[in-house]
Structures are given as structure tokens and as C-alpha cells.
Amino acid sequence: MSKRFEIRREVTLAATPEEVWRAIATREGQAGWFMTFEEEPPGAEIEMDEPHRLEQRFGTQAIEYVVEARDGASTVLRFVHSGILEEEWGDEFETMTAAGWDLYLATLGEYLRHFPGRPAVYAEAEAPSTPDAWKRVLAALGDPAEGDEVGGPFPGVVDVRHEHYLGIRTPDALVRFHERSLIGMPVAVGHHEMTADADPKALADTWRTWLADPTS
């Protein structure tokens, strides 16, 4: 039996509505905090009222962003991800998807705060599917807390830490590790590089090599 779900969030961002719109509605902006696709998913529909509202519908799911200006050069972003799940998915999908959006929206805030207007390149890689992959990643980084400095291929400072994710901000990038065992997927890293001519394949290869043996 299918099941409806709805994830709602509201965040205040230190940016103008136009800056927020660029981040959510353009390819180079999305690469700074979310992800990019080579092409839109088949059957995807997009409705927009720039810079106030963006809705993306694909299959049985929809994502809506509503952008509202506030005093003091800040903007409120209201977000809804809703749809219908097939019966094989239980509560774990909504739990992990909600956690994922919390990370993405936190990353959006970091992008607008630290790298406003900079075009980005996005790369991602997955760790080998082993039961201890998340523990190995955390151990290699020193099991850090928010505010701690860490090493690795791209040293920086931890700007977000949660049971299922960890984020690092470097001078030119936002790096996000995702623990996805609840939905049967391996640990992944998303790299948002604020150097427009960066090579996403080279970034992904660097992370793939590190994730294969992070403690070496």
C-alpha cells in the first residue's frame, strides 16, 4: 500500500531574495549546496515565479521553495518536499530524507554566508559498502565536533555534525559526508567546490581513493 509523506522546513538566510533564488534555481548555484544533474529527470516539470517561488515535480514527488524578503537584508525560505512512496519504503525513507534536507539547507546557509555569488562545481563519491565505513570515516577525521579543524584530502573546519552527517568548510569548498545505512546505501561524500574551473572527475577520484582507506 502506498504512503504519503511531507517534509516541511523554514530557514532564515543572510542573503537577498535574488541571491537565494540564484542558489536554488540555477545550475551553478545548486552546485554550491545541493547537487547537479546532467539533465532533468524524465517527465520532470518545473514551475517558477522568479524570485518568489520554484516548484519541481517529478513522478509522484514534488519539491517547492517559497522565497520571502525580510528586513535587514535577510530572506526566509519555506521548503516542502512531498509525495507518495511505494509500499516497500517505511519510516526510514522519511527519516533519512528529512535528515538529508536538514543538511542541504544548512549547507545552503553556509554557501550564502561564506561564498556568496561564487559559481560552484559539484562532485560526489561513495565508500565501499562495509559495515564499519562510517566509523572509519569519523576515526580518520578524529571524530570531530563542530568547530574542530580536520585534515584529510581537503583540510578545513567542521561546520555541522549530526548522527547521520558531517560537514567541513575549507577555504574554497563545502564537503559533506552522508551516513545512509537506514536506506541501504553506502557512505557518500558530496564536494561543493567554489572554483569554477575545477574538475569534478578529479575531485570524485580523490575522494573515492580516500574513502577506500581513510585511515591509511
Secondary structure, 3 states (H helix, E strand, C coil): CCEEEEEEEEEEECCCHHHHHHHHHCHHHHCCCCCCCCCCCCCCEEEEECCCEEEEEECCEEEEEEEEEECCCEEEEEEEEEEEECCCCCHHHHHHHHHHHHHHHHHHHHHHHHCCCCCCEEEEEECCCCCCHHHHHHHHCCCCCCCCEECCCCCEEEEEEECCEEEEEECCEEEEEECCHHHCCCCEEEEEECCCCCCHHHHHHHHHHHHHCCCC
